[in-house]
Amino acid sequence: MGKNSYNLINWFFKRPRTSGIIVFVSLFLVFTYIAFQQYKIDKENRRIEMTNKLNAISQNIDQTLKNCYTTVLTLALTIDNEGIPQDFNLIGRKLLESNSSINAVQMVPNGVIKYTYPMIGNEEAMGLDILNSKLLQDEALKSIQTQKMYFAGPFELKQGGQAIVGRLPVYLKNEFWGFSAVIIKMDRLLETSGINAINNKNFSFQLSKISPTTSKEVYFLPQKVKFKKDNYVSSFIPDGDWNLYVIDKKASALTNNFLFNVFLGFLSAFIVTFFIVLLLRKPEQLQQLVYDQADKLINSELKFKTIFEQAAIGIANVDSSTGKFIEINEKFCKLLGYTENEMKDKDFQSITHPEDLDKDLELLEKINHGAIQQYSMEKRYFTKEGKLIWVNLTVAPLLINNSKEFTLISIVEDITLKKETEKLIKKSENHFKSLFEDSPLPLREEDFSKVKLYLEKLNLMDKDSDYVNNYLNQNRSQVEEAYSLIKLNNANKACLNLYKVDSINDLIPTKSALFNVKSFLDFKNQLIAITQGKKQYALDTVIRTSDDELRNIDLRWNIIRGYEKSLSRVIVSNEDITDRKINEQIRVNSQKRIESLINTIDGIVWECDAITFEFTFISKKVENILGYTAEEWLSNRTFWKDHIYHEDRENVINFCSEKTNNNLDHDFEYRMIAKDGSVIWLRDIVNVVSNNNKAVSLRGIMINITKNKEIEKDLNNSFNLVSEQNKRLLNFSYIVSHNLRSHTSNISSLIGLIETTENKEEREEMLGLLKSVSNSLNDTMTNLNEVVNIQTNLSLSIEKINLVNYVEVTLKVLSNNIKSNDVTIINEIPNDIEINYNPAYMESILFNIISNGIRYSHKERKSIITIKYQIEKERKFIEISDNGIGIDLEKNKDKIFGMYKTFSANNDSKGIGLFITKYQIEAMGGSITVESELNIGTTFKIYIL
């Protein structure tokens, strides 16, 4: 100890109070610093804990909101082209079942809530116009402006309860249709976010947002803890513009703990100082104690003794001549299970295993003769219990008082565990070798170390796989060079049998002989795997046996653990899969034959789920019949329902569901919309597949019966036409018999009168009447002949005619009548309208209808005739309307198109024009209708096929 140090210590001993104050201040500062550091650590830990909880809750809320995106998008997809949601209640129920975080779903066309599921409990919200609600308008408009889903609220629902509403704006044909929406009540949101599950003894939670109307922050959850500068953390949730807070309820407790720790530090410093002062008051005793301790520490014998006794390994001082233990430390005693006194009564020869004793004595003799300075060996000792332990023994001589005499220092280290481990490793290696040799799976061990060095030389290691692939494709010779660098270390019996060789030496040339295009590609892929640092790889390849037989194998190589860097030991397995490949090919061929048979059937073979009608199989014939590919059909779960003709859809689905629920096979006909928009008639023959008397799937075949339906339609049309022709012929026969009978009766009467009269003047008068009746008969025969021509003319010439041109020609023919009767003609037919019609019939039809309008014009007002061409429900027609005297349809409904039927007092009315017109129109496959009111006018509609 130096003089300055001694003086300093002496100064403290002479001034115990001053020393006490210094110690007190020092300790108090140290304790205060420790307390402050602990306060900072606790505070940071609390903030980390709050941040973790905030992140977890934010992620849960975000996941809940993201799940709603799929729900509202699915709702939007139910809207058809007419803007009407299809199967809303069914789909809504399934969406609620699949997403437990939502309470209800809504469809809000034009901002008005019209569809809600479930309806129970939400009746009050029906009909609410959210775009005109002051409370809801701003947030609804925000989702329209952003064209994204936006979560409004929380707010009080009209139907009761607090909730948030997620709305997705829906556009139909690039026009705003409305919203698809989900409702999440606050209690459900708090549950799914995990807030309710978190212990609220330490933390409080708050949710807020900036009000769009007041621009102030509004809080939605009950709050008992006030915000302070450092007692909360927060995050922003953009989907609803919310701020989420986690507030530390016990932030003040950290300060209280800090103050308490400072107080404890003060108390501890005071107590320590008190005892130090007491100790310093006995300076002489303490100084003497320091001197005594210093003398002991300086004593080298004490140092050696301390090291000797406390060493972690066994140490013994042994008599070199007798082998007796002079001194032995505690570790050595524990190692052998003896006490120190028991060990001193023994020599090392008595505890050494006989097989190790000779070598030990031999080395000891060399030390005694100075041949060696020390020696080390592994040997076995017997413990007190008779067990054997392995030790690593190191022996060196120790001189006694610088004389020539010496004792032996023996240092022993217990290596029993090491020896047991080595034994287990050796046993494991033998076991592995046995598994390798006796494995039924062909295995070989290869050395890829030179391959890896070669790839490093080519600078391909850790390069991009595409780059390596391109390089090796361009340098085939280097791939072959890498293949030649593989060293075969070993191969088991199964591997030799696979290649049909007797030894490893025979295997090497056989394995190297096969390097064709396929094997080049396979080995190239192995090299790519090595450059990417993969530890295992698998592929199907082909090998050639010694008798030139090709075999398909499943090749897998794995790097043995511990050799990942060098690749010097790689286990390669070669499973023969030739028979499996053959069987797979047979199965594939069989499958192809089945598919070929299915695809040659003149119908669509299908299979679907019995509950959802989601198709799991559809044959390729669907493309020939409906134009859709099988992939297009199967990619949409509701494809079949969506493409049934709208007039048949509801009846078809209800019929199929009813039959399926009753496990009844069924056969029905319906229409579907083909890809080109055409309507196809199908006959669907369905077989129900049941399990435990419950339908699980449906299988069937759809047969195209469109041609049959067209033939059936043509037959019905032909039947109707024949029926109509029969009615016309019957009516015509009545007309012929009546009209001809009238004329013949008149002629017969006049001839009888002529024969009986003798007065010349009466005879001439009778002849004049006979001539008039004859002319009338001729007119009748002419009209009847024209009707017969219309009915029997089966080879009418049909041409594409411009309708406006024929109207103008008719107006020119009637120009004198139009001018003399002061008639205004309004022709609204477009110039480009062309129709397929018989030209003569079109002239006659237009002439008869327009001349009729002129003939029956009203005398008290200016006559107007309007001509239009229109299409109504896919039916084309010419409309000719006038404002003439009109027709009393109640009285003359059956006379309008009858032969010689008149319904006015005009002298020029013969009742033949409209009769012929109707026959001409019907001969062209069309029809004619009339609408009329007395003194209002008449409208004829000529329908064109």
Buried (B, 14 or more C-beta within 10 A) or exposed (E): EEEEEEEEBEEBBEEBEEBBEBBBEEBBEEBBEEBEEBBEEBBEEBBEBBEEBBEBBBEBBBEBBEBBBEBBEBBBBBBEEEBEBBEBBEBBBBBBEEBEBBBBBBBBBEBBBBBBBEEEBBEEBBEBBBBEEEEBBEBBBBBBEEEEBBBBBBBEBBBEBBBBBBBBBBEBEEEBBBBBBBBBBBEBBBBBBBBEEBEEEBBBBBBBBEEEEEEEEEEBBEBEBEEEEEBBBBBEBEBBBBBBBBBBBBBEEBEEBBEEBBEEBBEBBEEBBEEBBEBBEEBEEBBEEEEEEEEEEEEEEEEEEEEBEEBEBBBBBBBBEEBBBEBBBBBBBEBBBBEEEBBBEBBBEEBBBEEBBEEBBEBBEEBBEEEBEEBEEEBBBBEEEEEEBBBBBBBBBEEEEEEEEBBBBBBBBBBBEEBEEEEEEEEEEEEEEEEBEEBEBBBBBBBBBBBBBBBEEBEBBEBEEEEBBEBBEEEEEBBEEBBEBBEBEBBBBBBBBBBBBEEBEBBBEBBEEBBEEEBBBBBBBBBBBBBBEEBEBEBEBBBBBBEEEEBBBBBBBBBBEEBEEEBBBBBBBBBBBBEEBEEEEEEEEEEEEEEEEBBEEEBBBBBBBBBEBBBEBBBBBBBEBBBBBBEBBBEBEBBBBEBBBEEBBEEBBEBBEEBBEEEEEBEBBBBBBBEEEEEBBBBBBBEBEEEEEEBEBBBBBBBBBBEEBEEEEEEEEEEEEEEEEEEBEEEBEEBBEEBBEBBEEBBEBBEEBBEEEEEEEEBEBBEEBBEEBBEBBEEBBEBBEBBEEBBEEEEEEEEEBBBBEBBBBBBEBBEEBBEEBEBEBEBEBEEEEEBEBBBEBBBBBBBBBBBBBBBBBBEEEEBBBBBBBEEEEEEBBBBBBBBBBBBEBEEBEEBBBBBBBBBEEEEEBBBBBBBBBBBBBBBBEBBBEBBBEEEBBBBBBBBBE
